[in-house]
Amino acid sequence: MEPQTTTARISLKYGIISAVGSIIFITILYLTDQSTNAAISWLGMIIPIAAMVMGMKEFRNLNQGFMTYGQGLGIGTLMSAISGFLSSVYTYIYNIFIDPTLRQQMLDKVRDDLESKGMDDTQVEAALEMTQKFSTPGITFFVGILMSIIMGFIFSLIISAIFKKDKPFDLE
């Protein structure tokens, strides 16, 4: 009998694939000055979803055509944690060493958005002060990992339900 693959091995493989795809996508956004464009940034969700689907399909194929809901949920969540960690490391390095002006660009966009909504100067300054506190590279690093895990868990709930296939119950 062929040895069964582990959820950790598949999670690591597809977590790295997802991270590389996300890093390429993030870099393209940075280079095209689209990193503050929320609509385009959401397109990046396609990468981890596709990696999750491929990972669960591979696991199921290597596991004699079976995958429990829990295994799928574990694969997707662990894959997201790995991908989130690697992508956050890249973003941290990019923001600190490659383009330290990126944070200021984001703050300028927030200022413009708030002023266009008709907020007065004191409200804008208060909002910017709060935004600055929560957009430091360290906090961004940890929030990136946390959000990746949360979104990955949510996607895993759905994708695992689609790809699960339990072994038939044998009475003998």
C-alpha positions in Angstrom: 0.0 0.0 0.0 1.2 3.5 -0.9 2.0 5.8 2.0 -0.6 8.5 2.5 0.5 12.1 2.2 0.1 14.5 5.2 -2.0 17.6 5.4 1.2 19.5 6.6 3.2 18.5 3.5 0.4 19.7 1.2 -0.1 22.9 3.3 3.6 23.7 3.1 3.8 23.1 -0.6 0.7 25.2 -1.5 1.4 27.8 1.2 4.7 28.5 -0.5 3.1 28.6 -4.0 0.4 30.9 -2.7 3.0 33.2 -1.1 5.1 33.4 -4.2 2.0 34.2 -6.3 0.9 36.8 -3.8 4.4 38.4 -3.6 4.5 38.7 -7.4 1.0 40.3 -7.3 1.9 42.7 -4.5 5.1 43.7 -6.3 3.1 44.4 -9.5 0.8 46.6 -7.4 3.7 48.4 -5.8 5.5 49.0 -9.2 2.3 50.3 -10.9 1.4 52.5 -7.9 -1.8 50.6 -7.4 -1.1 49.4 -3.8 -3.7 51.8 -2.4 -6.4 50.7 -4.9 -8.7 48.5 -2.8 -10.6 47.2 -5.7 -7.5 45.8 -7.5 -6.0 44.6 -4.2 -9.1 42.4 -3.7 -8.3 40.6 -6.9 -5.3 39.2 -5.1 -7.7 36.9 -3.2 -7.8 34.7 -6.3 -4.3 33.5 -5.7 -4.8 31.8 -2.2 -8.2 30.5 -3.3 -6.7 28.9 -6.4 -3.8 27.4 -4.3 -6.3 26.1 -1.8 -8.3 24.4 -4.4 -5.2 22.9 -6.0 -3.9 21.7 -2.6 -7.1 20.1 -1.5 -7.5 18.4 -4.9 -3.9 17.0 -4.7 -4.4 15.8 -1.2 -7.6 14.0 -2.1 -6.0 12.4 -5.2 -3.0 11.3 -3.1 -5.3 10.0 -0.4 -7.0 7.4 -2.5 -9.7 9.9 -3.5 -10.8 10.8 0.0 -10.5 13.9 2.2 -12.5 14.7 5.3 -13.9 18.1 6.0 -11.5 18.5 8.9 -8.5 17.6 6.7 -9.6 20.2 4.1 -10.1 22.8 6.8 -6.6 22.0 8.2 -4.9 22.2 4.8 -6.5 25.5 3.9 -5.9 27.2 7.3 -2.3 26.0 7.7 -1.6 26.9 4.0 -3.0 30.4 4.7 -0.8 30.8 7.8 2.3 29.8 5.8 1.4 32.1 2.9 0.4 35.0 5.2 3.7 34.7 7.1 5.9 34.7 4.0 3.9 37.5 2.3 4.1 39.6 5.5 7.8 39.1 5.7 8.1 40.3 2.1 5.8 43.3 2.8 7.8 44.2 5.9 11.1 44.1 4.1 9.7 46.0 1.1 8.2 48.8 3.4 11.4 49.1 5.5 14.2 48.7 3.0 13.0 48.9 -0.6 10.3 51.7 -0.4 10.0 53.4 2.9 7.8 56.1 1.3 4.9 53.6 0.8 3.5 54.2 4.3 3.4 58.0 3.7 1.7 57.4 0.3 -1.0 55.4 2.1 -1.5 58.1 4.7 -1.8 60.7 2.0 -4.5 58.6 0.3 -6.4 58.3 3.6 -6.1 62.1 4.1 -7.5 62.7 0.6 -10.3 60.2 1.1 -11.3 61.8 4.4 -11.2 65.3 3.1 -13.2 64.4 0.1 -15.9 63.1 2.5 -16.2 66.6 3.9 -14.5 65.9 7.3 -13.0 69.0 9.0 -9.3 69.3 9.8 -9.6 68.1 13.5 -11.5 65.0 12.4 -9.0 64.3 9.6 -6.0 64.7 12.0 -7.5 62.5 14.6 -8.2 59.8 12.1 -4.7 60.1 10.6 -3.2 59.8 14.1 -5.1 56.6 14.7 -4.2 55.3 11.3 -0.5 56.0 11.9 -0.5 54.1 15.1 -1.9 51.0 13.5 0.1 51.1 10.2 3.6 50.7 11.6 5.5 47.9 9.9 5.4 45.7 12.9 1.7 45.9 13.4 1.2 45.6 9.7 3.3 42.4 9.8 1.1 40.8 12.5 -2.2 42.0 11.1 -1.2 40.6 7.7 -0.6 37.1 9.2 -3.8 37.3 11.3 -6.0 38.4 8.4 -4.5 35.8 6.1 -5.4 33.1 8.7 -8.9 34.4 9.2 -9.6 34.8 5.5 -8.0 31.4 4.8 -10.2 29.8 7.5 -13.3 31.3 5.9 -12.3 30.2 2.4 -11.4 26.7 3.8 -14.8 26.3 5.3 -16.4 26.7 1.9 -13.8 24.9 -0.3 -13.5 21.9 2.1 -17.2 21.4 2.0 -17.0 21.3 -1.8 -14.0 18.9 -2.0 -14.6 16.6 1.0 -15.2 13.0 0.2 -15.4 10.7 3.2 -14.4 7.0 3.0 -17.4 4.8 2.8 -18.5 3.3 6.1 -17.8 -0.5 6.1 -19.9 -2.6 8.4 -17.6 -5.7 8.2 
